[in-house]
Amino acid sequence: MSGPNRAPWPSGPAARLLLPTPRSDLRISWHTERDCFVVSLWRNQECVGSAPLDPADSAEMASFIVIHLAGRTPWGPRLVTTAPGEQRRRRRLGFYRDAVRSFLRSH
């Protein structure tokens, strides 16, 4: 399921991707301390099954998905480097910086 209900891709030790479906939720999480991804199935806030995948198996699964989806969906990877609020803050700061520079050049 893509769209506004999906959170941006997180990063770091608590990285998680939640994919809601009509019957259950699929969660993929990265566990730095175990050096693995865990794919888990959740129903009503309860984990009903999970599978840890080492990096090699995770890469194979990712390749499988990418190869079979290539050209089948308009959705592409979303690289999120900053939160939307941070992006707005940077744009606002850029506006003020440019205004100050313009003012200083004119005086």
C-alpha positions in Angstrom: 0.0 0.0 0.0 1.5 3.3 -1.0 0.3 6.7 -0.3 -0.2 9.1 2.6 -0.7 6.5 5.2 2.9 5.2 4.8 5.6 6.8 7.0 8.9 8.0 5.3 11.7 5.5 5.4 13.4 5.8 8.7 17.1 5.1 9.3 19.3 4.2 12.2 19.1 1.5 14.8 15.3 1.7 15.1 14.5 1.7 11.3 11.1 0.3 10.5 8.8 0.2 7.5 5.1 -0.6 8.2 2.9 -1.8 5.4 -0.7 -1.9 6.4 -3.0 -4.4 4.6 -6.7 -5.0 5.1 -6.2 -8.1 7.3 -2.9 -7.4 9.0 0.2 -5.3 9.0 3.6 -6.3 7.6 6.5 -4.7 9.4 10.1 -4.8 8.3 12.6 -3.6 10.8 16.4 -3.3 10.9 18.2 -4.6 14.0 21.7 -3.2 14.2 22.6 -5.3 17.3 21.7 -8.5 15.4 22.8 -7.3 12.0 19.6 -8.5 10.4 16.2 -7.5 9.1 13.1 -8.9 10.8 10.0 -9.3 8.7 7.0 -9.6 11.0 3.2 -10.0 10.7 1.0 -8.0 13.1 -2.7 -8.2 13.9 -4.3 -5.9 16.3 -1.0 -4.6 17.7 0.2 -8.2 18.3 3.1 -9.9 16.5 1.8 -13.2 15.1 4.9 -14.3 13.3 8.4 -13.1 12.4 11.4 -14.1 10.3 14.9 -12.8 10.8 16.9 -12.3 7.6 20.6 -11.9 7.5 22.0 -9.3 5.0 22.6 -11.8 2.2 19.0 -13.1 2.4 17.7 -9.6 2.7 19.6 -8.6 -0.4 18.3 -11.6 -2.3 14.7 -10.7 -1.3 15.1 -7.1 -2.3 16.5 -8.1 -5.7 13.6 -10.5 -6.2 11.1 -7.7 -5.4 12.8 -5.1 -7.6 13.2 -7.4 -10.6 9.6 -8.5 -10.5 8.2 -5.0 -10.0 10.3 -3.3 -12.6 8.1 -1.4 -14.9 4.9 -2.6 -13.1 4.3 0.3 -10.8 4.7 4.1 -11.0 5.9 4.1 -7.3 9.6 4.6 -6.8 11.9 4.7 -3.9 11.5 7.8 -1.7 14.8 9.0 -0.3 14.0 11.0 2.8 17.0 12.9 4.0 15.2 15.3 6.3 11.8 15.5 7.8 9.2 17.7 6.1 9.4 20.2 9.0 13.2 20.4 8.7 12.8 21.0 4.9 10.4 23.9 5.6 12.8 25.3 8.2 15.7 25.2 5.8 13.7 27.0 3.1 12.6 29.7 5.5 16.2 30.2 6.7 17.3 30.3 3.1 14.7 33.0 2.4 15.9 35.1 5.4 19.5 34.6 4.5 18.9 35.8 0.9 16.9 38.8 2.2 19.8 39.8 4.6 22.4 39.4 1.8 20.2 41.5 -0.5 19.8 44.2 2.1 23.6 44.3 2.9 24.4 44.6 -0.8 22.1 47.6 -1.2 23.6 49.5 1.7 
